[in-house]
Amino acid sequence: MEQIYFGTYTKRESHGIYRADFDNQAGRLTNLQLLAEVSNPTYLTMTKDGCLYSIASKEGQGGVASFGVDLHPLNHVLEDGAAPCYLGSDDKRGLVFSANYHTGQALIYKRQTDGQLSLVNRIIHQGSGPHPHQDHARVHFADLTPDRYLLTCDLGTDELTSYALNDTGQVQPINNFQLVSGSGPRHVIFHPIFKHAFVVCELNSTVQNLIYQGCGSFENFQSLSSIPKGYTAFNAPAAAQVTQDGWFLYVSNRGHNSIACYQFTLDGYLHLIDIVPTHGQTPRDISLTSSEDYLLVPHQDSDNVTVFKRDKKTGHLNEVSHDFRVPEAVCVIH
């Protein structure tokens, strides 16, 4: 039995962070429990020692909440304004990163010996783009590259920016990569074996397959759509998962409410092999289970989680169920 954690909005029915059990044999979620009452814990990250960190907001302030290895609350680090939208972590350096879409900032926190956080640095982005949602810098991702540089995705300026990083959370910018104007990059995931990075672009519904040259440097290689040809209604792709063997990539589509499935080949190219409906509204995040036999897809607006059985040879997804209820779920980790 595997434990699955859900981050949520708390605008309607949710009360915070939830946990459920997943049976890898039956492909079934059971036993949903409210783990912690937190306002709008929309993203979660868990460190290797078992500490859990979540986005949090309270009385007009936003920031990060920390929980100990037994998942009891430790502390909040909040400031005036909107909460961040993404959390990353660096176990080796003892750091946690947040990305704030609303303020265009990446914040760096230092972990204390008991797991509490303290704010140690703030990266402020400037700029804009041609899309109406790009009126200013909008940092949507802050996490590590495979060679341990800090990388940010700025949806507002169409840029990937990398920073050298030390143990105290101090940074030095080293590279900046400009994506297609108006594309809106929001999430990056790296190939586990080859030097490729996959960037989910929210504003033009594409996946950018980049060559990662190391030291925070990227090169254009391939661009693919995440939606069917001819689809013109609203869509905003959100999350990506790549399998441990590197052969398959999955991307969630909000609006089209689907999962785009890609196969990676030895020549470095991605090939779209399927787009499957998720049977829910607004699949903002997705997660492969530990065995990678299943893909879990929670939905923000229909409050249900869809379970897909994954064919490890072909990468295709087959729905098992879509009736497990988690209110306002927007993040899933294990």
Salt bridges, closest charged atoms under 4 A:
GLU2 OE2 - HIS334 ND1 3.15
GLU13 OE2 - ARG12 NH1 3.98
GLU13 OE1 - ARG325 NH2 2.30
ASP49 OD2 - ARG111 NH2 2.88
ASP70 OD1 - HIS72 ND1 2.10
GLU79 OE1 - ARG122 NH2 2.95
ASP90 OD2 - ARG93 NH1 2.64
ASP90 OD1 - ARG148 NH2 2.72
ASP135 OD1 - HIS136 NE2 3.98
ASP135 OD1 - ARG138 NH2 2.86
ASP154 OD2 - HIS125 ND1 2.81
ASP167 OD1 - ARG93 NE 4.00
GLU202 OE1 - ARG186 NH1 2.71
GLU202 OE1 - ARG254 NH2 3.30
ASP274 OD2 - HIS316 ND1 3.47
GLU292 OE1 - ARG310 NH2 3.94
ASP293 OD1 - LYS312 NZ 3.20
ASP303 OD1 - ARG12 NH2 2.86
ASP303 OD2 - ARG325 NH1 3.74
GLU319 OE1 - HIS279 NE2 3.16
GLU319 OE2 - HIS322 ND1 2.40
